Amino acid sequence: MQMAEENAPQRHNLKVTIPHQIVDELGLKSGDDVKIHITDNNVVIESDNNASERQEIKIRWFVLPALIATIIFLTFALVRQRDLIPLTGSLSISTAVIILGVVSGIISFTTFYIRNHKEDRNRALKGLYWRNFPVILISFTIILALTLIAIFWFMGILFKGAAFDPYTAGALFALFTMTINYFMIYAALHINSEMMVRLLILVIVGGVLASMITNSDNHWWETNLSFLGTQHANYSWQFNLTLMVSALLMVGLIDYLFVWLHRKYPHDLGLNTLRVLLTVMAFSLFGVGAFANNGKGLLHLLHDIAAWGLVAVLGVTVILIRWLLPKGSRQFQVISDIIVGLLLIDFILFKYVGYFSLTAFQLVAFDLAFSWILLLLGSLRRLSHRDDLTMTVVLQEEGTADAKGASAGEQASEPPVDDAAASTTEKPAGPESKL
């Protein structure tokens, strides 16, 4: 029995020193709780700050505002003594959802956006300064309203003349409003550059295609692409609003990406120039939508200035991009050169050969330009990503006086850095942090 106890392996704890680079990056301090687990034969040390980022959306967060909106809706319906409430129309479920649903959704988005920023649950929000908040809020408000209008327009076709008693209508209203609040809270908690790029694609492609479809009877292609935003087009406000919302999303996305890029590449003249060009491009796009091309006059002049300004700034950016990006890939530079060549061919075929009509010229140029902008935003997103911080640390038995840590690639002869130490059982005094 005694021999078995002597031969039993001794069990002891090990401690690891967390280098100060990781301590500063994650904002760790002495006494913080961390989790350690094994995944695929690897030891993973996880900060509790990261666990909070993956929080689930609690049911009460989106149910309570929906219930409040539903009470307002039912009170209005009962006071007006409406026996049947139509699905669509002036005083209908759709009208109530578009008004009350948008208001409650925006309140939820604002609340959790601010809460998320203060608690820093989403580290990506560090790059979104408060100056960006109005742009993001307006963009999400317009997107939500347009989405609801499109949904109820389609439902009005499917269920033409449908009407419900107040309580059934209230139940349908509550379902719609809960869905709205859920997605708005999700957007506020998970907003990042990838989500904004997807929204940009969805808005501009969906809006332009919808405008083309609703104006097919007007043979818009016989005039030009700008016809979709004139007073002669059906739902011209839809096309113009699409351009303006896309411009707002671009402004927010540019600001977001360049906050991170300037941290990674401070005082880079090329990036500063690129930021100015992209911002001017976004404002020009906004001007194209804000100033409808209705014949002659001041609006026509402003529309032309914005449109040609957009073309000029885009052309300069495509040509200079190889000198503006600090680490542009060779493939992206080749694609940029090809797009410049294709745009020149497109212009020659329209202006001098007469092979392309104005509409064909605009569509080809729009497709090439939009594709290039998406490629550029993708390159900027990759450049803005923080480099992986990989460190090599030494495991030591508990009680060892000195803790050594060195980053990968450092010379072994270099003196150890004054890091934050971590231990599973002790809490040493001073600036050291324990795991």
ZIZI-V387482 format. One record per backbone hydrogen bond with DSSP energy under -1.0 kcal/mol. CO is the residue of the C=O (numbers start at 1). NH is the residue of the N-H. If there is no record, write none. Layout:
CO NH
CO NH
This chain:
1 5
2 6
3 7
13 398
15 396
16 422
18 420
19 23
20 24
21 25
22 26
23 28
29 32
35 46
37 44
39 42
42 39
44 37
46 35
47 51
48 52
52 55
58 61
59 63
60 64
63 67
64 68
65 69
66 70
67 71
68 72
69 73
70 74
71 75
72 76
73 77
74 78
75 79
76 80
77 82
85 164
86 93
87 94
92 96
93 97
94 98
95 99
96 100
99 103
100 104
101 105
102 106
103 107
104 108
105 109
106 110
107 111
108 112
109 113
110 114
111 115
112 116
113 117
114 118
115 119
116 120
116 121
122 125
123 126
124 127
125 128
129 132
132 136
133 137
134 138
135 139
136 140
137 141
138 142
139 143
140 144
141 145
142 146
143 147
144 148
145 149
146 150
147 151
148 152
149 153
150 154
151 155
152 156
153 157
154 158
155 159
159 162
162 87
164 85
165 169
166 170
167 171
168 172
169 173
170 174
171 175
172 176
173 177
174 178
175 179
176 180
177 181
178 182
179 183
180 184
181 185
182 186
183 187
184 188
185 189
186 190
192 196
193 197
194 198
195 199
196 200
197 201
198 202
199 203
200 204
201 205
202 206
203 207
204 208
205 209
206 210
207 211
208 212
209 213
210 214
213 216
215 220
216 219
219 222
220 223
224 227
225 228
226 229
227 230
230 233
235 238
236 240
237 241
238 242
239 243
240 244
241 245
242 246
243 247
244 248
245 249
246 250
247 251
248 252
249 253
250 254
251 255
252 256
253 257
254 258
255 259
256 260
257 261
258 262
260 264
261 265
268 272
269 273
270 274
271 275
272 276
273 277
274 278
275 279
276 280
277 281
278 282
279 283
280 284
281 285
282 286
283 287
284 288
285 289
286 290
287 291
292 294
293 295
297 301
298 302
299 303
300 304
301 305
302 306
303 307
304 308
305 309
306 310
307 311
308 312
309 313
310 314
311 315
312 316
313 317
314 318
315 319
316 320
317 321
320 323
320 324
321 325
329 333
330 334
331 335
332 336
333 337
334 338
335 339
336 340
337 341
338 342
339 343
340 344
341 345
342 346
343 347
344 348
345 349
346 350
347 351
348 352
348 353
349 355
349 356
357 361
358 362
359 363
360 364
361 365
362 366
363 367
364 368
365 369
366 370
367 371
368 372
369 373
370 374
371 375
372 376
373 377
374 378
375 379
376 380
377 381
378 382
379 383
380 384
392 406
396 15
397 400
404 394
406 392
407 410
411 414
417 419
420 18
